[in-house]
Amino acid sequence: MFPVCNLLTRAKEPGPAKPDSPRFSYVELTLIRIFLEILKK
């Protein structure tokens, strides 16, 4: 739970514009979806 929260906090922190930002957001959303699916089981 804490590592996921850390990822969310890092993602919300303002940073230099990087080409990987959208890709990172997509990966983050995927991880959250998997995490929620695990909680449902």
Kinemage of the C-alpha trace (Angstrom):
@kinemage 1
@onewidth
@group {chain A} dominant
@subgroup {mainchain}
@vectorlist {calphas} color= white
{ca met a 1} P 0.000 0.000 0.000
{ca phe a 2} L 2.747 2.431 0.955
{ca pro a 3} L 4.816 1.929 -2.232
{ca val a 4} L 1.698 2.689 -4.293
{ca cys a 5} L 1.090 5.849 -2.261
{ca asn a 6} L 4.711 6.859 -2.811
{ca leu a 7} L 4.275 6.456 -6.572
{ca leu a 8} L 1.151 8.616 -6.467
{ca thr a 9} L 2.971 11.290 -4.462
{ca arg a 10} L 5.922 11.293 -6.857
{ca ala a 11} L 3.592 11.501 -9.852
{ca lys a 12} L 1.797 14.529 -8.383
{ca glu a 13} L 5.056 16.359 -7.694
{ca pro a 14} L 5.786 19.031 -10.317
{ca gly a 15} L 8.828 18.167 -12.387
{ca pro a 16} L 10.571 18.926 -15.675
{ca ala a 17} L 8.574 17.959 -18.742
{ca lys a 18} L 9.785 14.540 -19.911
{ca pro a 19} L 8.672 12.446 -22.906
{ca asp a 20} L 8.181 9.521 -20.512
{ca ser a 21} L 5.660 11.396 -18.358
{ca pro a 22} L 2.537 10.200 -20.227
{ca arg a 23} L 3.957 6.690 -20.425
{ca phe a 24} L 4.696 6.730 -16.689
{ca ser a 25} L 1.143 7.881 -15.965
{ca tyr a 26} L -0.232 5.033 -18.084
{ca val a 27} L 1.904 2.482 -16.246
{ca glu a 28} L 0.861 3.992 -12.931
{ca leu a 29} L -2.833 3.709 -13.809
{ca thr a 30} L -2.290 0.094 -14.851
{ca leu a 31} L -0.613 -0.703 -11.532
{ca ile a 32} L -3.470 0.937 -9.634
{ca arg a 33} L -6.015 -1.088 -11.628
{ca ile a 34} L -4.173 -4.332 -10.818
{ca phe a 35} L -3.892 -3.283 -7.170
{ca leu a 36} L -7.649 -2.647 -6.968
{ca glu a 37} L -8.395 -5.991 -8.637
{ca ile a 38} L -6.256 -7.733 -5.999
{ca leu a 39} L -8.163 -5.951 -3.233
{ca lys a 40} L -11.490 -7.102 -4.686
{ca lys a 41} L -10.436 -10.767 -4.514
